[in-house]
Amino acid sequence: MDVRHAHVDSPVGPLLVVAGDDALTGLYFPGYRYTPRPSAWGRRAHIPADPVLAQAREELDEYFAGQRQVFDVAAVTNGDEFQEQVWAQLRTIPYGVRITYGDIAVELGSRGFAQSVGQAVGRNPVSIVIPCHRVVGAGGKLTGFGGGLERKQLLLDLEEPAEARAGRLF
């Protein structure tokens, strides 16, 4: 596998973007607990010359500018069977929508899976593109996020519909 990486500036800080062959395999915030070791990032690539990394950067730029709601860049995850089921559920969460860990657990067969769902969400290797930031705790409570709660709130605010924003006092 041809693994390579680059760093992309964003409103939530620098992002490590990793590609393997023809797909994005990682998108990590600074300090993310499950970032692979640098030896697994592959060679450093120049974004304009790398089609996968260039597409990822372009789509991230569009997302942060409010011009993109769905990512088209191919993304490959390599989790266990349960993680893959959770990440598939994350991919279906529409832009601007929040769901709970319990909602995903029920979709997967049992509310009792909620803690395991939380662990899988926390290990999402392709943050933002696979929108784990849209998952909140019971009652809409903002809970754990590999990029930190401040970044999670920023991403949720970015996706908040204009009419909802206009109706808020603060």
Phi, psi and omega per residue, in radians:
M1 nan 2.361 3.103
D2 -1.524 1.702 -3.098
V3 -1.751 2.332 3.112
R4 -2.629 2.884 -3.067
H5 -2.529 2.888 3.034
A6 -2.713 2.901 3.050
H7 -1.926 2.438 -3.101
V8 -2.174 2.244 3.048
D9 -1.305 2.534 3.122
S10 -2.677 2.907 3.085
P11 -1.116 -0.271 3.101
V12 -1.807 0.277 3.127
G13 1.810 3.059 -3.125
P14 -1.181 2.386 3.140
L15 -1.959 2.364 3.011
L16 -1.534 2.139 -3.127
V17 -2.018 2.189 -3.099
V18 -2.108 2.372 3.098
A19 -2.174 2.576 3.034
G20 -2.258 2.128 -3.064
D21 0.915 -2.040 -3.027
D22 -1.825 0.428 -3.093
A23 -2.568 2.700 3.021
L24 -1.282 2.306 3.135
T25 -2.084 -0.173 3.121
G26 -2.792 2.499 3.018
L27 -2.551 1.924 -2.951
Y28 -2.193 2.445 3.027
F29 -1.420 2.733 3.012
P30 -1.032 2.365 3.093
G31 1.399 0.064 3.127
Y32 -1.094 2.215 -3.018
R33 -1.021 -0.576 -3.031
Y34 -1.849 0.398 3.049
T35 -1.122 2.298 3.110
P36 -1.101 2.793 3.078
R37 -1.087 2.596 3.139
P38 -0.910 -0.537 3.136
S39 -1.127 -0.352 3.135
A40 -1.592 -0.081 -3.112
W41 -1.338 -0.266 -3.072
G42 1.336 -2.916 -3.104
R43 -1.263 2.707 3.064
R44 -1.339 2.298 -3.092
A45 -2.008 2.722 3.045
H46 -1.678 2.070 -3.001
I47 -0.935 -0.846 -3.086
P48 -1.007 -0.505 -3.087
A49 -1.549 -0.171 -3.100
D50 -1.920 1.951 -3.032
P51 -1.066 -0.680 -3.121
V52 -1.199 -0.842 -3.134
L53 -1.165 -0.634 3.110
A54 -1.140 -0.751 3.117
Q55 -1.125 -0.740 3.125
A56 -1.054 -0.807 3.140
R57 -1.107 -0.780 -3.138
E58 -1.047 -0.786 -3.121
E59 -1.206 -0.646 3.064
L60 -1.116 -0.754 3.096
D61 -1.026 -0.769 3.127
E62 -1.129 -0.722 3.122
Y63 -1.054 -0.863 -3.109
F64 -1.194 -0.394 3.080
A65 -1.492 -0.010 -3.138
G66 1.379 0.289 -3.083
Q67 -1.827 -0.034 -3.113
R68 -2.425 2.341 3.106
Q69 -1.999 -0.367 -3.116
V70 -2.271 2.390 3.125
F71 -1.612 2.412 3.121
D72 -1.807 -0.311 -3.121
V73 -1.017 2.359 3.106
A74 -1.137 2.352 3.123
A75 -2.290 2.312 -3.141
V76 -2.100 2.277 3.069
T77 -1.976 2.721 -3.112
N78 -2.312 1.002 -3.136
G79 -1.648 -3.104 3.050
D80 -1.354 3.103 -3.038
E81 -1.018 -0.776 -3.126
F82 -1.162 -0.788 3.105
Q83 -1.003 -0.776 -3.141
E84 -1.072 -0.645 3.090
Q85 -1.138 -0.749 3.129
V86 -1.126 -0.831 -3.109
W87 -1.117 -0.561 3.061
A88 -1.131 -0.670 3.080
Q89 -1.132 -0.709 3.129
L90 -1.038 -0.661 -3.117
R91 -1.109 -0.351 -3.099
T92 -1.609 -0.092 -3.102
I93 -1.318 2.064 -3.111
P94 -1.158 2.696 3.061
Y95 -0.931 2.322 3.081
G96 1.416 0.007 -3.128
V97 -1.836 2.471 3.067
R98 -2.028 2.401 3.029
I99 -2.268 2.916 -3.107
T100 -1.761 2.846 3.043
Y101 -1.020 -0.691 3.115
G102 -1.087 -0.665 3.092
D103 -1.037 -0.792 3.139
I104 -1.149 -0.718 3.130
A105 -1.018 -0.772 3.120
V106 -1.093 -0.751 3.108
E107 -1.034 -0.543 -3.120
L108 -1.578 0.020 3.015
G109 2.137 -0.338 -3.114
S110 -2.855 2.305 3.062
R111 -1.003 -0.447 3.125
G112 -1.119 -0.224 3.107
F113 -1.438 -0.035 -2.986
A114 -0.940 -0.770 -3.132
Q115 -1.149 -0.729 3.099
S116 -1.141 -0.630 3.061
V117 -1.063 -0.803 3.118
G118 -1.008 -0.719 3.113
Q119 -1.141 -0.729 3.123
A120 -1.161 -0.757 3.108
V121 -1.018 -0.740 -3.134
G122 -1.142 -0.325 3.137
R123 -1.795 0.184 3.117
N124 -0.959 2.067 -3.088
P125 -1.429 -0.146 -3.062
V126 -2.238 1.108 -3.127
S127 -0.950 2.730 -3.121
I128 1.224 -1.007 3.136
V129 -1.087 -0.782 2.952
I130 -1.780 1.831 -2.826
P131 -1.322 1.271 3.108
C132 -1.208 -0.351 3.135
H133 -1.169 -0.266 -3.123
R134 -1.462 -0.021 3.138
V135 -1.716 2.201 -3.098
V136 -2.177 2.963 3.111
G137 -1.352 3.089 3.117
A138 -0.963 2.462 3.141
G139 1.248 0.225 3.119
G140 1.433 0.161 -3.111
K141 -1.136 2.346 3.092
L142 -1.295 2.081 -3.117
T143 -2.220 3.129 -3.030
G144 -0.477 2.491 3.103
F145 -2.708 2.272 -3.101
G146 -0.996 -0.468 3.127
G147 -1.585 -0.019 -3.110
G148 1.690 2.579 -3.077
L149 -1.109 -0.560 3.113
E150 -1.093 -0.755 3.099
R151 -1.166 -0.711 3.121
K152 -1.024 -0.798 3.141
Q153 -1.099 -0.701 3.121
L154 -1.066 -0.759 3.131
L155 -1.149 -0.718 3.104
L156 -1.137 -0.718 3.104
D157 -1.100 -0.701 3.123
L158 -1.023 -0.652 -3.079
E159 -1.557 -0.093 -3.106
E160 -1.154 2.286 3.126
P161 -1.019 2.527 -3.102
A162 -0.989 -0.697 -3.121
E163 -1.157 -0.595 3.095
A164 -1.222 -0.711 3.107
R165 -1.075 -0.749 -3.112
A166 -1.143 -0.487 -3.115
G167 -1.465 -0.155 -3.130
R168 -1.458 2.555 3.060
L169 -1.436 -0.570 -3.101
F170 -2.237 nan nan
